[in-house]
Amino acid sequence: MKEGTPVIIVRRRKKHKHAHHSGTWKIAYADFITAMMAFFLVMWLLSQSTAQQREMIADYFRTPLKTTLAQGNKASLSDSVIPGGGDDLMKQQGEVFKTKLDALKRQLESLKRAKHKLQQMIESDPRLNNFKSNLLLTLTQDGLLIQITDSQQRPMFKLGSEHPEPYMFGILEALVPLLNELTNAISLTGHTDSLPYAGGVNGYSNWELSAGRANATRRVLVSGGLADDRFLRVIGTAHRMPLEESTPADPRNRRISILVLSQMKEQEIQMENTLAQQPDALLQDVSMQPVQGYSDGIE
């Protein structure tokens, strides 16, 4: 190096990362909080349980596999719903559901057989065969529906009257033996066409006529040997439930519907009566449910 040449010194500074920028401590803190929560949860459970329940829990954790596979009280001192202490709750619910489903299937098969037998009766019984075009059979989710409709030349009731024609007596009496073979409750509904009754809106109307015809049908069936307590409901709907919606004045809309109720539909009708007798309890249940957009239920 030549004398007199200036010396240049370059200082390089190393950058150090600050420890407080790291998020590692958050993971440790979260683990600590989780452990504390689990600890206090265990302490709370122990304070709320009895000595027998605590022994059962300890037994479960000592031999978890044995306790899980065990049934009844073989590996536990209690018959509670805790695994190992009794039958599995889901299994019990499944068995109850299967029992109800089997009963529903048996009832459906019974109604199917009744429909098939009635179809055979229509072919063999002159009282029914002569009016086969007026008889409609339908198997619905509500039960077996038997509809007896009017036609232009053969009405089932006298014009504007609740009194059945003689052949209507024969049709209903022919149905009684089949209905007696079933134990299901029965719903009767009377229907009319849309033509207004001569009495006017404020007088005797299609409402009274349809209800009267349904009740007249009930009397004929009872006189033919059907028990009166089989009827769960006898109603009239006037022209509000037409069979031929496009032609409300069609004679086929004048009809009697005999519904052999399924058990589910029967329970539904009875539930309507139960709720009607307990309106205050129903409103109380509704008021306790949260309403979207409100915090205090129904005000």
C-alpha positions as CSV (number, residue, x, y, z in Angstrom):
1,M,0.0,0.0,0.0
2,K,1.3,3.3,-1.0
3,E,2.0,5.7,1.8
4,G,-0.5,8.5,2.1
5,T,-3.4,6.4,0.6
6,P,-6.5,6.9,2.8
7,V,-7.9,3.8,4.6
8,I,-11.6,3.2,4.0
9,I,-13.5,1.3,6.7
10,V,-16.9,-0.2,5.8
11,R,-19.1,-1.0,8.8
12,R,-22.0,-3.5,8.1
13,R,-24.8,-3.6,10.6
14,K,-26.7,-6.8,11.2
15,K,-30.4,-6.6,11.5
16,H,-31.9,-8.5,14.5
17,K,-35.5,-9.7,14.7
18,H,-37.3,-8.7,17.8
19,A,-38.7,-11.5,19.8
20,H,-42.0,-9.7,20.5
21,H,-42.9,-9.9,16.8
22,S,-43.3,-13.8,17.1
23,G,-46.7,-15.4,17.6
24,T,-45.4,-18.5,19.4
25,W,-46.5,-17.3,22.8
26,K,-50.2,-17.2,21.6
27,I,-50.2,-20.9,21.0
28,A,-48.8,-21.6,24.4
29,Y,-51.4,-19.2,25.9
30,A,-54.2,-20.9,24.1
31,D,-53.1,-24.3,25.3
32,F,-53.0,-23.0,28.9
33,I,-56.5,-21.5,28.6
34,T,-57.9,-24.8,27.2
35,A,-56.3,-26.8,30.0
36,M,-57.7,-24.4,32.6
37,M,-61.2,-24.6,31.0
38,A,-61.0,-28.4,31.0
39,F,-59.9,-28.5,34.6
40,F,-62.7,-26.3,35.8
41,L,-65.2,-28.3,33.8
42,V,-64.0,-31.5,35.4
43,M,-64.2,-29.8,38.8
44,W,-67.8,-28.7,38.2
45,L,-68.8,-32.1,37.0
46,L,-67.4,-33.7,40.1
47,S,-69.2,-31.2,42.3
48,Q,-72.5,-32.0,40.6
49,S,-72.2,-35.8,40.6
50,T,-72.9,-38.3,43.3
51,A,-70.4,-40.7,44.7
52,Q,-71.8,-43.5,42.7
53,Q,-71.6,-41.5,39.5
54,R,-68.0,-40.6,40.2
55,E,-67.1,-44.2,40.8
56,M,-68.8,-45.1,37.5
57,I,-66.8,-42.4,35.6
58,A,-63.6,-43.6,37.2
59,D,-64.5,-47.2,36.2
60,Y,-65.0,-46.0,32.6
61,F,-61.6,-44.4,32.3
62,R,-59.8,-47.3,34.1
63,T,-61.1,-49.9,31.5
64,P,-62.6,-47.9,28.6
65,L,-62.7,-50.8,26.2
66,K,-64.3,-53.2,28.6
67,T,-66.9,-50.6,29.7
68,T,-67.8,-49.7,26.2
69,L,-68.4,-53.2,25.1
70,A,-70.2,-54.3,28.2
71,Q,-74.0,-54.2,28.4
72,G,-76.3,-53.5,31.3
73,N,-74.5,-53.5,34.7
74,K,-71.7,-55.9,33.9
75,A,-69.0,-53.1,33.9
76,S,-70.8,-50.4,35.8
77,L,-72.7,-49.7,39.0
78,S,-75.5,-47.7,37.4
79,D,-78.1,-48.1,34.6
80,S,-77.7,-44.5,33.4
81,V,-77.3,-43.5,29.8
82,I,-73.5,-43.2,30.2
83,P,-71.9,-45.8,27.9
84,G,-71.4,-49.0,29.8
85,G,-74.2,-48.2,32.3
86,G,-77.1,-49.4,30.2
87,D,-78.5,-49.9,26.7
88,D,-77.5,-47.4,24.1
89,L,-80.0,-44.5,23.9
90,M,-79.9,-44.3,20.1
91,K,-80.6,-48.1,19.9
92,Q,-83.6,-47.7,22.1
93,Q,-85.0,-44.9,20.0
94,G,-84.3,-46.9,16.8
95,E,-86.2,-49.9,18.3
96,V,-89.2,-47.6,19.2
97,F,-89.2,-46.1,15.6
98,K,-89.0,-49.6,14.1
99,T,-91.9,-50.8,16.2
100,K,-94.0,-47.8,15.0
101,L,-93.0,-48.3,11.4
102,D,-93.9,-52.0,11.6
103,A,-97.3,-51.1,13.0
104,L,-97.8,-48.5,10.2
105,K,-96.9,-51.1,7.6
106,R,-99.3,-53.6,9.0
107,Q,-102.1,-51.1,9.0
108,L,-101.3,-50.1,5.4
109,E,-101.4,-53.7,4.3
110,S,-104.8,-54.1,6.1
111,L,-106.2,-51.1,4.2
112,K,-104.8,-52.4,0.9
113,R,-106.5,-55.8,1.5
114,A,-109.7,-53.9,2.3
115,K,-109.5,-52.0,-0.9
116,H,-108.9,-55.1,-2.9
117,K,-111.8,-56.9,-1.2
118,L,-114.1,-54.0,-1.8
119,Q,-113.1,-54.0,-5.5
120,Q,-114.1,-57.7,-5.6
121,M,-117.4,-56.9,-3.8
122,I,-118.2,-54.2,-6.4
123,E,-117.9,-56.8,-9.1
124,S,-120.0,-59.5,-7.3
125,D,-122.6,-57.5,-5.4
126,P,-125.5,-56.2,-7.6
127,R,-126.1,-53.4,-5.1
128,L,-122.6,-52.1,-5.8
129,N,-122.0,-53.3,-9.4
130,N,-124.9,-51.4,-10.8
131,F,-123.3,-48.2,-9.5
132,K,-119.6,-49.0,-10.0
133,S,-119.2,-45.8,-12.0
134,N,-120.3,-43.8,-9.0
135,L,-117.9,-45.5,-6.6
136,L,-114.3,-44.2,-6.3
137,L,-111.7,-46.0,-4.2
138,T,-108.4,-44.4,-3.3
139,L,-105.7,-45.4,-0.9
140,T,-104.2,-42.2,0.5
141,Q,-101.8,-41.3,3.4
142,D,-104.9,-40.4,5.4
143,G,-106.5,-43.9,4.9
144,L,-108.9,-45.7,2.6
145,L,-111.2,-43.2,0.9
146,I,-114.5,-44.4,-0.5
147,Q,-116.4,-41.8,-2.4
148,I,-120.0,-42.2,-3.6
149,T,-120.7,-39.6,-6.3
150,D,-123.8,-38.4,-8.0
151,S,-124.3,-38.6,-11.8
152,Q,-126.6,-36.7,-14.0
153,Q,-129.3,-39.4,-14.2
154,R,-128.7,-41.1,-10.8
155,P,-128.3,-38.7,-7.8
156,M,-127.7,-40.4,-4.5
157,F,-130.0,-38.0,-2.6
158,K,-133.3,-36.5,-3.6
159,L,-132.9,-33.1,-5.2
160,G,-132.1,-30.4,-2.6
161,S,-132.8,-32.9,0.2
162,E,-131.0,-34.8,2.9
163,H,-133.0,-38.0,2.2
164,P,-131.1,-40.8,0.4
165,E,-132.5,-42.5,-2.6
166,P,-133.5,-46.2,-2.1
167,Y,-130.4,-47.5,-4.0
168,M,-128.2,-45.3,-1.8
169,F,-129.5,-47.3,1.2
170,G,-128.4,-50.5,-0.7
171,I,-124.9,-49.2,-1.4
172,L,-124.3,-48.1,2.2
173,E,-125.7,-51.4,3.7
174,A,-123.4,-53.4,1.4
175,L,-120.4,-51.5,2.7
176,V,-121.1,-52.2,6.4
177,P,-119.7,-55.8,6.6
178,L,-116.4,-54.6,5.1
179,L,-116.2,-51.6,7.5
180,N,-116.9,-53.9,10.4
181,E,-113.8,-56.0,9.5
182,L,-111.7,-52.9,10.2
183,T,-111.1,-51.3,13.5
184,N,-110.1,-47.9,12.2
185,A,-112.0,-44.8,13.0
186,I,-114.2,-43.2,10.2
187,S,-114.6,-39.7,9.0
188,L,-117.7,-38.8,7.0
189,T,-117.8,-35.7,4.7
190,G,-120.7,-34.4,2.7
191,H,-120.1,-32.3,-0.5
192,T,-122.3,-30.4,-2.9
193,D,-121.9,-28.7,-6.2
194,S,-121.6,-24.9,-6.6
195,L,-125.2,-24.3,-7.5
196,P,-126.7,-22.1,-4.7
197,Y,-129.5,-23.5,-2.6
198,A,-132.9,-21.8,-3.0
199,G,-132.8,-20.6,0.6
200,G,-130.1,-18.0,-0.2
201,V,-127.0,-17.0,1.8
202,N,-128.9,-16.2,5.0
203,G,-131.2,-19.2,4.9
204,Y,-130.7,-23.0,4.4
205,S,-127.6,-23.3,2.2
206,N,-125.2,-25.9,0.8
207,W,-123.4,-25.9,4.1
208,E,-126.4,-27.3,5.9
209,L,-127.2,-29.6,3.0
210,S,-123.8,-31.2,2.9
211,A,-123.6,-31.6,6.7
212,G,-127.2,-33.0,6.7
213,R,-126.3,-35.6,4.0
214,A,-123.2,-36.7,5.8
215,N,-125.2,-37.2,9.0
216,A,-128.0,-39.1,7.1
217,T,-125.3,-41.4,5.7
218,R,-124.1,-42.0,9.3
219,R,-127.6,-43.0,10.3
220,V,-128.0,-45.5,7.5
221,L,-124.6,-47.1,8.2
222,V,-125.5,-47.4,11.9
223,S,-128.9,-48.9,11.2
224,G,-127.1,-51.4,8.9
225,G,-124.9,-52.6,11.8
226,L,-121.9,-50.3,12.0
227,A,-121.1,-49.1,15.6
228,D,-121.8,-45.5,16.1
229,D,-118.6,-44.9,18.1
230,R,-116.6,-45.7,15.0
231,F,-117.3,-42.2,13.7
232,L,-114.7,-39.7,14.7
233,R,-116.0,-36.9,12.6
234,V,-119.1,-36.0,10.5
235,I,-118.8,-32.8,8.6
236,G,-120.1,-30.9,5.6
237,T,-117.9,-28.8,3.3
238,A,-120.6,-27.4,0.9
239,H,-118.9,-26.8,-2.5
240,R,-115.5,-25.8,-1.2
241,M,-113.8,-29.1,-2.0
242,P,-114.9,-30.1,-5.5
243,L,-113.9,-33.3,-7.2
244,E,-114.1,-31.6,-10.6
245,E,-112.5,-28.3,-10.0
246,S,-112.8,-27.1,-13.6
247,T,-116.6,-27.6,-13.6
248,P,-117.8,-26.8,-10.1
249,A,-121.4,-27.4,-11.0
250,D,-120.7,-31.0,-12.2
251,P,-123.0,-33.6,-10.5
252,R,-119.9,-35.6,-9.5
253,N,-119.1,-32.9,-7.0
254,R,-122.2,-33.9,-5.1
255,R,-120.8,-36.8,-3.2
256,I,-120.3,-38.5,0.2
257,S,-116.7,-39.3,1.3
258,I,-116.2,-42.2,3.7
259,L,-112.6,-42.1,5.0
260,V,-111.3,-45.1,6.9
261,L,-108.7,-43.2,8.9
262,S,-105.1,-44.3,9.2
263,Q,-103.8,-44.2,12.8
264,M,-101.6,-41.2,12.0
265,K,-104.6,-39.2,10.6
266,E,-106.7,-40.2,13.5
267,Q,-104.1,-38.9,16.0
268,E,-103.8,-35.7,14.0
269,I,-107.5,-35.0,14.3
270,Q,-107.5,-35.8,18.0
271,M,-104.5,-33.5,18.4
272,E,-106.6,-30.6,16.9
273,N,-109.1,-31.2,19.7
274,T,-106.4,-31.4,22.4
275,L,-104.9,-28.1,21.2
276,A,-108.3,-26.4,21.1
277,Q,-108.9,-27.3,24.7
278,Q,-105.5,-25.9,25.8
279,P,-105.1,-22.6,23.9
280,D,-103.4,-20.8,26.9
281,A,-100.7,-23.6,27.1
282,L,-100.1,-23.4,23.4
283,L,-99.7,-19.6,23.4
284,Q,-97.3,-19.9,26.4
285,D,-95.2,-22.4,24.5
286,V,-95.1,-20.1,21.4
287,S,-94.2,-17.0,23.6
288,M,-91.2,-18.8,24.9
289,Q,-89.8,-19.4,21.5
290,P,-87.4,-16.7,20.1
291,V,-88.9,-14.7,17.3
292,Q,-86.5,-13.6,14.5
293,G,-85.8,-9.9,14.9
294,Y,-86.9,-9.8,18.5
295,S,-85.2,-10.7,21.7
296,D,-88.2,-11.1,24.1
297,G,-90.5,-13.4,22.2
298,I,-94.1,-12.3,21.6
299,E,-95.0,-9.0,23.1
